[in-house]
Amino acid sequence: MNLRKHSFNRRHSLLALAGLLGVAALPVRAASPDQSPIRVALIESLSGPIANTGEAVHRNLVLATERVNARGGVKLAGGRAPLAIERYDSKGQIEDALAALRSAIDAGIRIVAQGNSSAVAGALVEAIAKHNERNPAQQVLFLNYSAVDPALTNERCNFWHFRFDAHADMRMAALMDVLKNDRQVASAYLIGQDYSFGQSVLREAKRQLSMRRPDVKIVGEELHPMARVKDFLPYATKIKASGAQAVITGNWGNDLTLLIKAAREVGYEGKFYTFYGNALGAPAAIGDAGVGQVLAVAEWFPNALGQASKAFYQAFRQRFPKPEDDYVHLRMQLMIEALAQAIERAAAQPVGQGAAKGQSAVPSALAIARALEQADVSLAGQRLQMRAADHQAQQPLMVAIMERKGAKGVAFDVEGSGYGFRVVHQLNAEAASHAHSCRMVRP
């Protein structure tokens, strides 16, 4: 598909979208069609067992770029230019992701986005750092929206990498704020995917339980291969046999959906404290058994309070009306807003020669990165600021519990399942923030 033509053909529908998102007061104009798009390479699983996760991200980024383009695109020295998302399939594999990175660089793309898998993110961080050192005229910027291994903004932090999601330790702390007061839980089973992120989740769960609920007995601890298990019944059987009153997991994608479905099939009645239990089939998989039992943590939920939040969610559902497409994350929208802001700030700096008339002078990745360190954007009542010291976004966090649609605080359900999530705990950005051990080396 011609992305530029697609963007401009959608202009009229985007006027309505802009109004829903609270930008109707701004002059809405299409970017000049002779301006080349600023391209962002999305490197994700777009085929294979976790393709649904990559497609879900793509929809979020499409909406986010359409919002920017609806207000005229990104302002550059030589005019305005639209943003465009270009898809690269990693198949969920590190080698395929690295091959996709090389293809994107060869195609002249200097901004890369990825997030589903911290293992892939870590490999991309290293590859981009090496590339940028060897090719200063072709430097690349990495935007991470969901790879939450804490190391990526701690001991493995890198100037070219920016994370827009709360990392695993931040998410776990928010969940523990709720679990510490849940006196129905006296025992827990820890289960996760066997790679850097899953390992860090289990490690942090044990650490925080020992500090905040030392009375909770860990009756099982297990790691399983990521995206390879087809039948979780053996795992669910062990969980039920353990007598655990709660499961703590960072599983995502089909690994979470199949785990929850198997738990339902064996009759497990305990709670699930999850990172991602609010989407991608999980609520429908567990059904009524999850009401009041499944908790999730995120930066935002559709049932968050406020008219701006409601309008944002309704705009997403208007753009993607199919129930199976109902996977929306505000942080991905804020990431694109931060990118647009950073490009405009970098373009406004009197560095080097301006563009010739009629040409777009897109700032270098280095200039954009320096501006992105100062990102401060708001959307739908949520504010995100980038911490320059470690490139970890600072934003609020929420914990929500699964309920039937129509219950108090649950105006919206998830994926047409009839179940939604009611917010039960909120942390402002300061409370959600964690100290870091990053020692940033800047070019």
C-alpha positions in Angstrom: 0.0 0.0 0.0 1.2 3.6 -0.7 1.4 4.9 2.8 1.4 8.5 1.8 -1.7 8.2 -0.4 -3.4 6.2 2.4 -2.7 8.9 4.9 -4.1 11.7 2.8 -7.2 9.8 1.6 -8.1 9.5 5.3 -8.0 13.2 5.9 -11.7 13.8 6.3 -12.2 11.0 8.8 -9.3 12.3 10.7 -10.9 15.7 11.2 -13.5 13.9 13.3 -10.8 11.9 15.1 -8.9 15.1 15.9 -12.1 16.5 17.5 -12.6 13.5 19.6 -9.0 13.7 20.9 -9.4 17.3 21.9 -7.4 19.0 19.1 -10.3 20.5 17.2 -9.1 24.0 18.1 -5.9 23.4 16.1 -5.9 24.1 12.4 -6.1 20.7 10.8 -4.3 20.5 7.4 -2.8 17.8 5.4 1.0 17.8 5.1 2.1 19.0 1.6 2.0 16.0 -0.7 5.5 16.8 -2.1 7.1 16.3 1.3 8.6 12.9 1.8 7.3 11.1 4.8 9.4 10.7 7.9 9.6 6.9 8.1 9.5 4.8 11.2 10.4 1.1 10.9 8.2 -1.1 13.1 10.2 -4.3 13.7 7.7 -6.8 15.2 6.3 -10.3 15.0 3.9 -10.0 12.1 3.7 -13.7 11.4 4.0 -16.8 13.5 2.5 -17.7 16.9 2.6 -14.2 18.4 1.7 -12.2 15.2 -1.4 -10.8 17.0 0.9 -8.8 19.3 2.7 -7.2 16.4 -0.5 -6.4 14.5 -1.9 -4.9 17.7 1.1 -2.6 18.0 0.8 -1.6 14.3 -2.8 -0.4 14.8 -1.7 1.8 17.7 1.1 3.3 15.8 -1.1 3.9 12.8 -3.6 5.8 14.9 -0.9 7.8 16.5 0.7 8.8 13.2 -2.6 9.6 11.7 -3.3 12.0 14.6 0.0 13.8 13.9 -0.7 14.0 10.2 -4.2 15.2 10.7 -2.9 18.4 12.3 -0.5 19.0 9.4 2.4 16.6 10.1 5.7 17.4 11.6 7.1 20.9 11.1 10.5 21.0 9.5 12.8 23.7 8.3 11.5 23.3 4.7 7.8 22.7 5.5 5.7 20.0 7.0 6.1 16.2 6.5 3.8 13.3 7.5 4.9 10.4 9.6 4.7 6.9 8.1 5.0 3.5 9.7 6.8 0.8 7.6 6.4 -2.8 8.7 9.3 -5.3 9.1 8.5 -8.8 10.3 10.8 -10.2 12.9 8.8 -13.4 13.3 9.6 -13.1 17.0 13.2 -14.1 16.4 16.4 -12.2 17.2 18.1 -13.0 13.9 15.1 -12.0 11.9 14.9 -8.8 13.9 18.5 -8.0 13.2 18.0 -8.8 9.5 15.0 -6.4 9.5 17.1 -3.7 11.1 19.7 -4.0 8.4 16.9 -3.8 5.7 15.5 -0.7 7.3 18.8 1.0 7.5 19.6 0.1 3.9 16.2 1.6 3.0 17.3 4.9 4.6 15.2 4.6 7.7 16.7 6.2 10.8 14.0 5.7 13.4 13.2 2.1 14.6 10.4 1.0 16.9 10.1 -2.3 18.7 9.0 -3.7 22.0 7.4 -7.2 22.1 10.4 -9.1 23.6 13.1 -7.8 25.7 15.5 -10.3 24.2 14.9 -8.8 20.8 15.2 -5.3 22.2 18.5 -6.0 23.8 19.9 -7.4 20.6 18.7 -4.3 18.7 20.2 -2.0 21.2 23.6 -3.6 20.8 23.4 -3.7 17.0 22.2 -0.1 16.8 25.0 1.1 19.1 27.6 -0.6 17.0 26.2 0.6 13.8 26.0 4.2 15.0 29.6 4.2 16.2 30.8 2.9 12.8 28.4 4.9 10.7 28.1 8.4 12.2 26.4 9.7 9.0 23.7 7.0 9.2 22.9 6.9 12.9 19.6 5.2 14.1 17.3 6.0 17.0 15.5 3.2 18.8 12.0 3.7 20.4 10.9 0.9 22.8 7.2 0.8 23.7 7.0 -2.5 25.7 10.3 -4.3 26.2 10.4 -4.0 30.0 13.5 -5.8 31.2 14.8 -3.4 33.8 18.4 -3.8 32.6 17.6 -1.9 29.4 17.5 1.4 31.3 19.9 0.3 34.0 23.2 -1.5 33.5 22.5 -1.9 29.7 21.3 1.6 29.1 22.3 3.2 25.9 22.0 6.7 24.5 20.2 5.6 21.3 17.5 3.7 23.2 14.4 5.3 24.7 11.8 3.3 26.7 8.2 4.5 26.8 6.8 1.7 29.0 7.2 1.2 32.8 9.9 -1.5 33.3 9.1 -4.8 35.0 10.2 -3.7 38.5 7.9 -0.6 38.3 5.0 -2.7 37.2 5.6 -5.3 39.9 5.7 -2.6 42.6 2.3 -1.4 41.5 0.9 -4.9 41.6 2.4 -5.4 45.1 0.7 -2.2 46.3 -2.5 -4.1 45.8 -1.4 -7.6 46.8 0.0 -6.3 50.1 -3.5 -5.6 51.2 -5.1 -8.7 49.8 -5.3 -10.9 52.9 -7.1 -13.6 51.0 -3.7 -14.5 49.4 -1.4 -16.6 51.6 0.4 -18.5 48.9 1.5 -17.8 45.4 2.7 -19.6 42.3 5.3 -17.8 40.1 5.3 -18.6 36.4 6.9 -16.9 33.4 8.5 -17.0 30.0 12.1 -18.3 30.0 14.1 -15.3 28.8 15.4 -12.1 30.3 12.1 -10.4 30.9 10.3 -13.4 32.4 13.3 -14.2 34.6 13.4 -10.6 35.9 9.7 -10.7 36.7 10.1 -13.9 38.8 13.2 -12.5 40.5 11.5 -9.2 41.4 8.3 -11.0 42.5 10.3 -13.0 45.1 12.2 -9.9 46.2 9.1 -7.7 46.7 7.1 -10.5 48.3 9.9 -11.0 50.9 9.8 -7.3 51.7 6.1 -6.5 51.5 4.3 -9.8 52.2 6.8 -12.1 53.8 3.8 -14.2 55.1 3.0 -15.2 51.5 4.4 -18.7 50.8 5.8 -19.3 47.3 4.5 -22.8 46.5 5.8 -23.0 42.9 8.3 -21.3 40.6 8.5 -22.1 36.9 9.9 -20.8 33.6 8.7 -22.2 30.3 9.8 -21.7 26.7 8.4 -18.5 25.1 5.8 -18.9 22.4 6.5 -22.6 22.1 4.1 -24.2 24.5 0.8 -25.3 22.8 -0.7 -27.0 25.8 -0.6 -25.4 29.2 -2.7 -28.0 31.0 0.3 -29.6 32.7 1.3 -26.2 34.0 -2.2 -25.4 35.1 -2.5 -28.8 36.8 0.6 -28.1 38.9 -0.7 -24.7 39.8 -4.0 -26.1 41.1 -2.2 -29.0 42.9 0.1 -26.5 44.7 -2.8 -24.9 46.5 -1.7 -21.5 45.4 -4.2 -18.7 46.0 -2.6 -16.5 43.5 -0.6 -16.7 40.3 2.0 -14.0 39.6 3.0 -13.8 35.9 4.5 -11.5 33.3 3.3 -13.7 30.5 2.0 -12.0 27.4 0.5 -12.9 24.0 -0.7 -16.5 23.5 1.5 -17.6 26.4 -0.8 -15.7 28.8 -4.1 -16.6 27.0 -3.4 -20.3 26.9 -2.2 -20.3 30.5 -5.4 -18.7 31.7 -7.6 -20.9 29.5 -5.9 -24.0 30.9 -6.3 -22.8 34.4 -10.0 -22.4 33.8 -10.2 -25.8 32.3 -8.7 -27.5 35.4 -10.9 -25.5 37.7 -8.3 -23.2 39.3 -10.0 -20.6 41.4 -7.2 -18.4 42.5 -6.3 -14.9 41.5 -4.0 -13.9 38.7 -1.7 -10.9 39.3 -0.6 -10.1 35.7 1.2 -7.6 33.7 -1.0 -8.1 30.6 -4.2 -9.9 31.6 -6.4 -7.2 30.2 -6.1 -7.9 26.4 -5.3 -10.2 23.5 -7.9 -12.8 24.3 -7.2 -13.3 28.0 -10.5 -11.9 29.4 -12.6 -14.0 27.0 -10.5 -17.1 27.7 -11.1 -17.0 31.5 -14.8 -15.8 31.4 -16.8 -15.4 34.6 -14.1 -17.1 36.6 -12.0 -14.0 36.2 -14.5 -11.6 37.6 -12.8 -10.1 40.7 -9.9 -12.5 40.2 -7.7 -11.2 37.4 -5.7 -8.1 37.9 -3.5 -6.2 35.5 -1.1 -3.2 35.6 -0.7 -0.6 32.9 -0.1 3.1 32.3 -3.8 3.5 31.4 -7.1 1.5 31.0 -10.1 2.3 28.9 -12.2 2.7 32.1 -9.8 5.3 33.5 -11.7 8.4 34.8 -12.0 11.6 32.8 -13.7 12.8 29.6 -10.5 13.1 27.7 -9.6 9.5 28.4 -13.1 8.4 27.3 -12.9 10.4 24.1 -9.5 8.9 23.3 -10.7 5.4 23.7 -13.9 6.0 21.6 -11.7 7.5 18.9 -9.6 4.3 18.8 -12.7 2.1 18.6 -14.1 4.3 15.8 -10.9 3.9 13.8 -10.7 0.1 14.6 -14.3 -1.1 15.2 -13.7 -4.9 15.0 -13.8 -6.4 18.6 -10.6 -8.4 17.9 -8.8 -5.1 17.2 -9.5 -3.7 20.6 -6.0 -3.4 21.9 -5.1 0.1 22.7 -2.2 1.5 24.8 -1.8 5.2 25.5 1.9 4.9 25.9 2.3 4.1 22.2 0.3 7.2 21.3 2.4 9.3 23.6 5.6 7.8 22.1 4.7 9.1 18.7 3.7 12.5 20.2 7.1 12.6 21.9 8.8 11.7 18.6 7.0 14.5 16.7 7.8 17.0 19.4 11.5 16.0 19.4 11.8 16.2 15.6 10.2 19.7 15.6 12.4 20.9 18.4 15.5 19.5 16.7 14.5 21.0 13.4 14.1 24.4 15.0 17.7 24.4 16.3 20.1 26.6 14.2 22.4 23.7 13.5 24.0 23.3 10.0 22.4 24.6 6.8 18.7 24.9 6.4 16.7 23.1 3.7 16.4 24.4 0.2 13.0 25.8 -0.6 10.5 23.0 -1.0 12.7 20.4 0.8 12.3 18.9 4.2 15.4 19.0 6.4 14.8 16.0 8.7 17.1 16.4 11.7 19.7 13.7 12.4 19.0 10.8 14.8 21.5 12.4 17.1 19.7 15.8 17.1 16.3 14.0 17.6 17.7 11.9 20.5 19.0 15.0 22.3 15.6 16.7 21.9 13.8 13.4 22.9 15.7 13.5 26.2 13.5 16.5 27.1 10.2 15.1 25.9 7.1 16.3 27.8 3.8 15.4 26.2 0.2 14.9 27.2 -2.7 13.2 25.7 -6.1 12.0 27.0 -5.3 13.4 30.4 -2.0 11.5 30.7 1.4 13.2 30.9 4.6 11.5 29.9 8.1 12.9 30.6 11.4 11.4 29.5 14.1 11.1 32.2 17.3 12.1 30.4 19.5 10.2 32.9 18.4 6.7 31.8 15.9 7.3 29.0 13.1 5.8 31.0 9.7 7.4 30.6 8.1 8.8 33.7 4.3 8.4 33.8 1.5 7.3 36.1 0.6 3.6 36.5 -2.7 1.9 37.3 -3.9 -1.5 38.5 -7.3 -2.7 37.5 -9.4 -5.8 38.2 -11.6 -7.7 35.8 -15.4 -7.2 36.1 -18.4 -7.6 33.9 -19.2 -4.8 31.6 -21.8 -2.5 33.1 -20.5 -2.9 36.7 -19.6 0.2 38.5 -16.6 1.7 36.9 -16.7 -0.6 33.9 -18.3 1.3 31.0 -16.2 -0.4 28.4 -15.4 -4.1 27.9 -12.4 -5.7 26.2 -12.5 -7.1 22.7 -16.3 -7.5 22.9 -15.8 -10.1 25.6 -18.4 -8.6 28.0 -15.6 -8.1 30.6 -13.7 -5.0 31.3 -11.2 -3.7 33.9 -12.1 -1.4 36.8 -9.2 0.7 38.1 -8.6 -0.1 41.8 -5.2 1.6 42.3 -3.4 4.6 40.8 0.2 5.9 41.2 1.2 9.3 40.0 4.5 9.5 38.0 6.5 10.3 41.1 5.2 7.4 43.0 5.7 5.0 40.1 9.2 6.1 39.5 12.2 4.0 40.4 15.9 4.8 41.0 18.3 3.7 38.2 21.8 2.5 37.9 22.4 3.8 34.3 25.7 5.4 33.5 24.8 7.0 30.2 27.6 7.5 27.7 26.6 10.3 25.3 28.1 10.9 21.9 
